[in-house]
């Protein structure tokens, strides 16, 4: 069969790598793709938001299955466009992708259906938000309502910080129209865990757990980023936690969306906080996390194409999801200065080292190819992933592999997975 993957980052590289392992697949396209994805797919110069061009390409090439990796096209309704033209596509329709597209919607959904989350209020007026802060407890969390590349969340320690944050989000529009509406919620403490899951509208099958590191600097300092590294599984995600989440969070979310007339088919990413009072939902995403996909997919034993098709057909209950009994750690190699300002176009050396290394992977996030070879082309450049028999071994392997690659202004965190030592 022929598969089209929509997107251009490390997540899409990981998806392409996994799809290429399916014996059912004999041709993969990726639009627009990147320099690393070219190893598995023919990259096509069509942008992820050009829905009609993508659909026309899928028809022309007789694509059997399209997999949408990115949030923007899902929230924008790419699945609706493809389905209207009789094309098979994996991902939620527009009215279901709102689960990620609007934090205000998702918070209201959780409140209505009793899904555990932080207390909150929604605001579409900056003055009202500022007035609310006068009586709030600190620290407090401010969230731009819409999509903001994983960066639209501010944790504010003081009233002054919070007021500045409201102006940043709602008045100055630092995150664009994503900040036209805002959620202010209580600050939760505990361990953060990410759980990706496949959904077919009624059945949900969680994948193995992971943990992301959002802050740019060591010790969780600096600005929020799209993610500086991950590990899987989380030692803090116990069977007791899993049982609770399945009963009170995962299935209730799927059922709530169905009850609202927003049947969800695709990936639901649950961002969880394991508080002293039990697990709470921090956020939902409507697609694979990036870089969570880069540690979850290498541990997945099940043919991913079978799972994609089962989600589309509503037969996910017939799929047996299996993951390897090991661990994986991903360290993101970024351009120094990310997420604010950074230079591009530096040649990357050492990529060939991964070709004959079992259990070691390099997923391209922001790369391009020119006369110099493969060069840096983004803030997050590469995701270096390694497996090991346990988390400590995987972490050691990942940091060893980081040394194999070099480029000018290479930057990475040195403490990805350090929490493992405290488990």
Secondary structure as GFF3:
##gff-version 3
##sequence-region A 1 423
A	DSSP	beta_strand	2	7	.	.	.	ID=ss1
A	DSSP	alpha_helix	10	19	.	.	.	ID=ss2
A	DSSP	beta_strand	27	32	.	.	.	ID=ss3
A	DSSP	three_ten_helix	37	39	.	.	.	ID=ss4
A	DSSP	beta_strand	42	44	.	.	.	ID=ss5
A	DSSP	alpha_helix	51	60	.	.	.	ID=ss6
A	DSSP	beta_strand	65	68	.	.	.	ID=ss7
A	DSSP	alpha_helix	71	76	.	.	.	ID=ss8
A	DSSP	alpha_helix	78	84	.	.	.	ID=ss9
A	DSSP	beta_strand	89	90	.	.	.	ID=ss10
A	DSSP	alpha_helix	94	101	.	.	.	ID=ss11
A	DSSP	alpha_helix	103	113	.	.	.	ID=ss12
A	DSSP	beta_strand	120	123	.	.	.	ID=ss13
A	DSSP	alpha_helix	126	133	.	.	.	ID=ss14
A	DSSP	beta_strand	140	144	.	.	.	ID=ss15
A	DSSP	beta_strand	153	156	.	.	.	ID=ss16
A	DSSP	alpha_helix	159	166	.	.	.	ID=ss17
A	DSSP	pi_helix	167	171	.	.	.	ID=ss18
A	DSSP	three_ten_helix	176	180	.	.	.	ID=ss19
A	DSSP	beta_strand	182	186	.	.	.	ID=ss20
A	DSSP	beta_strand	191	200	.	.	.	ID=ss21
A	DSSP	beta_strand	204	212	.	.	.	ID=ss22
A	DSSP	beta_strand	215	217	.	.	.	ID=ss23
A	DSSP	beta_strand	221	224	.	.	.	ID=ss24
A	DSSP	beta_strand	229	232	.	.	.	ID=ss25
A	DSSP	alpha_helix	239	245	.	.	.	ID=ss26
A	DSSP	pi_helix	246	250	.	.	.	ID=ss27
A	DSSP	alpha_helix	251	259	.	.	.	ID=ss28
A	DSSP	beta_strand	265	275	.	.	.	ID=ss29
A	DSSP	beta_strand	278	285	.	.	.	ID=ss30
A	DSSP	alpha_helix	293	296	.	.	.	ID=ss31
A	DSSP	three_ten_helix	297	299	.	.	.	ID=ss32
A	DSSP	alpha_helix	304	313	.	.	.	ID=ss33
A	DSSP	three_ten_helix	316	318	.	.	.	ID=ss34
A	DSSP	beta_strand	327	335	.	.	.	ID=ss35
A	DSSP	three_ten_helix	351	354	.	.	.	ID=ss36
A	DSSP	beta_strand	360	364	.	.	.	ID=ss37
A	DSSP	beta_strand	367	370	.	.	.	ID=ss38
A	DSSP	beta_strand	373	376	.	.	.	ID=ss39
A	DSSP	beta_strand	380	388	.	.	.	ID=ss40
A	DSSP	alpha_helix	391	402	.	.	.	ID=ss41
A	DSSP	beta_strand	410	411	.	.	.	ID=ss42
A	DSSP	three_ten_helix	418	422	.	.	.	ID=ss43
###
